[in-house]
Structures are given as C-alpha cells and as structure tokens.
Amino acid sequence: MSRSAASRSRRRPYLFLLAQPSSAVRGEAATRLKELGLTVVAQYGRVAVEALASTEQAASARDLGLFSLVLGGAMKGEHFERLNDEQASVVRQWNVRFTPEYRETVRDRRHLGRSWGDPDLQPPAPYTPVELAEFEQFVEDFRRRTGRRPWGDDVSGAPDTRFDHPLRGDAFIAYERELADRLDDPTAAYHLARMAARFGAEHRSAFLRIDREFLEALLEWLFRAEATCWEMTGEMSVGLVFVESARAGGPGSPTPNVARSARRSSMG
C-alpha cells in the first residue's frame, strides 16, 4: 500500500454533534455512520456520537446532513456560545483528551501490568464524573456568566497546612464529614470530597468556603454529567464470569465448554 493510501485508510476518533438533538436522531445517526463503515464507539445523551473514521469517511458523514459540527480535534473556547448546555458538557469532555496532561497520562506506561495491590502504588482515587480540565472550564464559565467568586468572599489565599498530605483513608472520611457539617448537605459533600481527592490541596481548601450559588450550579452540572453516563444509548455489553472449584467434586459444570457455548449463543 502506498503512503497516501495508508494515510487515507488511517482512522481516528471524531465527534459528531447532531443538528437536531434527540434520542431518535442520535440512534439514526449511529446507524447511518455504521453504514458508511465508521466504527461507533460512544453515543452521548441526545446530542452526539463518537466514531472512528478516516478523513474520507468523516467527509462523507458531513454530507449526511445530520450534523451541525464534526470535530476531529478540540473545540476552541470562543465557539462554545454556539452550543446548548448538554452539547457544551459533551464537548468539554471531548476536549480533555487533547490536553497535554491527558496525553502525558496516556504515554506513561511505567506501571503497565502492575497490581493496585503493589505496596509502591497508591489505590485509585475515588470516582468523579468530571476531570480537572472540565471543572476548571466550568469555573471560568460561571465567573464570566455571573461575576461571582466560586469560593465566596475569602480571597486571602492562605494555604491550609492540613491538606499537605494525600486525601485518603481516615483523612478522606474526616474531610467529607467536615464538608457535610459545613454545608448541611451530605450529597454535596460526597461529590466535593471525591473531586478534592482528585484535584489536589488547593481545591480541598476552596471547597470548604464554596459559594452557595456556585454549588447549586455545580451540582446541577454534575448530575447531568452522571445521568448521561447511565443513559441507554442503544448498545449493550454483557460480561459473564465462569467460576469453578479447583477441588475434586467441587461446584462446576460437568461440560463447561458446552455451557459457555450455549450461553454465548443465547446472547446472539
């Protein structure tokens, strides 16, 4: 294959934003993209589809008339005003993968194959549906839209020496409890504590003096991001684990290969 032919066949991720957002149109768009030979890898709420495509396939997809935008890279901040809230949330998530921090993380293979139980490794950070770059963009949008400080009127910036250590174990439990007491809102404390554990000491201190209006906007945004993750998008994966005893006479299938094949066939 010539170099130009290889270039044409090389595929990479594209984000397709729907011109008329709806679950029905999103499903139709995914089907049409597959018919063009693209590999659909994700469907986002009512507003977007992500697929692997060559340059030529992406151009053909644009001609379908279903999409308002086709992104092969990050969207610049000045263009976000063209998007509704759900679209903006998806595009912020998309943009994260083009940040230097994300690319460095992907390239870092030092711990590949090592167990989380390795004594030299820390356990995974608590789950939160947003990344730091997304959160910082949300903070900036809130400041510009409202003119308010996300952290209230305390602008001393004095570092809190309590947060010079990793936020895990008993320290994490104590911090989440302190947030719940201050905010009188266990749900807000739950989300903020997990974000603080990922984002670092500066955010741990800031969240303790968070502006109430900002908190309400943040929780609404978080719940929308979480809901999008759980939305059914027309595709489903099923995983089965077959467990059999190593002991003679222990529980297990007398014909395990037949049982596996039967279950696989029943799932299509």
N, C-alpha and C positions, 0 to 999 in steps of 0.2 A: 504493500500500500504506500502511495506517495505521501510526502509530508502534508500537502494540502488536503488530501483525502482523509488522513488521520486526524487533522485539525477539525474537519467537518464532522467527523464521527464522534469526537470527544464530547462528552456530556457533562453538564454541571447543574447545580440547583438554580431554579428560577422561582420567583414568587409571582403568582397571577392574581391580581386584585379584580374582583368582579365589578362590572359596570352596573349591574342591578343586584345588590346583595340580597340573597335569600337562600334558605337551605335547599330548595328545589333547584335553583340555578347553579348553586355550588355542586350539587350532585351531577347535573347535566354537564357542567364544565369539566368535572373529573372524567366523565365518560368520554367526552369529545377529545380530551387530551390523550387518553389511553388509545383511542382510535388512531391518533396521529403518531403513535409509537412512543409517547413520553411515558416515563415511569412516575406515577403519582405517589409521593412519599408522605404527604400530610394534607389534611383539609382543616381549615381554621374557621370555626363558627359558621357564620353566614357570608363571610366576606372574601375568602381567599383560598387558593390551592397552591401547594408547593409541588414541583415536579422536576425530575432530571431530564434535561433536554440538550440537544446540540443547538448550535446557533441557528441552523436552518429550521429545526423543529420549533424553536421559540418564535421565529418569524412567522411560521405557518399558524401557530397558535394565536398570534396577534390578529391574524386575518379572520379569525372565527367571529369577531365582533362581540365576544362575551366579556372582554376585559377592559377596564379603564386604564390599568397600568400593568406592565410586565417588567419586573425588576430582576436583574442579574447581579446586582451589587447593592450597596447601601443607599438608602434614600437620604438626601440632604435635608437638614432641619427646616429650611425655609419652605419646603414643599408640603410639610405636614398639615398646613392650614387647608389643603385640598381634601383631607381625609376626615371621615367621621370618627367617633371615639373608638369603635371596635376595630376599624381599619388601622388607626394610629397605634393601637395596642399591639396588633399583629406585626406591623412594620417595625416598631421598636424592638420587638423580639427578634425579628429577622436581622435588623441592623447589628445586633450584638455580635453575630458571628464574623463580622468584618472588622471588629476592633482589634488592636494589637494584643490586648490581654487574652482575648479568646484564641487568637491564632497561636500565641505562645503556649497556651494550655494544650492545644491540640498537638503541637510539635513536641511537647515534653513527654518523652517515653521512659523516663528514668524508673518509674515504678510499675511499668507494664508487667503483669503476671504475678505481682506480689500480693499477698493476702492482706485484707484490712486488719487481720489479727496480728500482723507483724508488729513487734514491740517498738520498732523505729517509726511507725506511721501513726498519725492521729486518726481517730474514727471519722467517717464522713460527717460534714456539717449538717445540721437539721435542714429539712426541706423547706424551701420557699418558692412560690411560683414565678418570682421575678429575679433577674440578675442585677448586679450593681449598676451597670451602664443604663439599663432600663429605668431603674429607680432614680438615678441622677437626672435623666431626661425628664421624668415626671416631676421632680422637684423644681427644675428650671421652668417647665411649663406652668406649674402652679404659681411660682413667683411672678412670672410675666402676666398671667391671667388675672391675678387677684391683688398683686402688690403686697402680699403678706409674707412674713417670715415663717417658714415651716417650723422653726424651733422657738416661736414666741419672741418675746422682747429681750431675752437674756442673750446678749451678744458678747459677753466677756471672753468667750473662747478659752477659758482656763481649763487645762486638761484635768481630767478626773483620774487620779492615780489608781483608783480601784480597778480600772479597766486596762491595766498594762499587762494583763495575763490572758491566755486563751479563755474564751467563754464556753466552758463545757462542764459536765458533771454537776457538782453542788453549786458552783458559781453560776451556771446557767439557770438552775432551779431558783436560786435566790434572786437573780436579775428578773426573771419572768414574774416572780411573786411581787417584787418591788413595783414593776410596771403595772400589774393588776391592781395593787393598792392605790397607786397614784391616779390611775385613770378610772378606777372603779369599772373596769371593762375587761374581763378575762379573755374575751375573743381578740380584742386589740392587742393585749399583752402577749397572747400566743403568737400572733403574726410578727409583731415588732421584735420579740426576743429572738425569733428564728432569723429574721433579717439582720439583726445586730450581730448574731453569731457568725454570719457570712460576711458582713460588710466591714467589720472592724471597730476598734475602740472609739473612734470619732463619732460613729453613729450610736453606739451604746449610750454615750453621754447625752447626745442630742435627743434621742427618743424619750429620755426622762423629762424633757421640757418641751414636748411636741405641742404645736398649736392645734387646738381642737378642730378648727375648720379644716386644716390640712389633714388631720387624722381621719375625719369623715370622708374626705375626697380620696385619701389613700385606701381606706378600707373598701370603698365602692369599687375602686380600680382593681384591688387585689381579688375581690370576689368575682369580678368579671373575668380576670385572667384565669382564676381557678376553675370557673364554670366552663370556660372554653376548652380547658384540658379534658373535662369529663363529658363534653358533648359528643353524642354519637355522630360519626361522620360517614356512615355507610360502609365502613370496613372494620373487620374484627379479626383479632388474632387469638388463637386458643393454644394454651400450653398444657401438656399432661406430663406428670412425673410418675413413672412406674417404680414402685418401691417393693423389693422382695427381700426376704430374710436370707442371710448368708448361712444360717444354721440348717442342718438337715431336718426336714419335716416342718420348717418354719413357714409362715404365711407367704403365699406367692401363687402365681398362675402355673398350672401344670404344663401349659403350652403358651409361654409368654409371647413368642413371636406371632402366633396366631391371634392372641388377644390384642396386641399392638396393631396389627394389620386391620383387624375388624374395627377398632376404634378410629383408626385413621380413615378408613373407607366411609364410616358413618358421618364424618365431618366433611366429606367431599374434598 
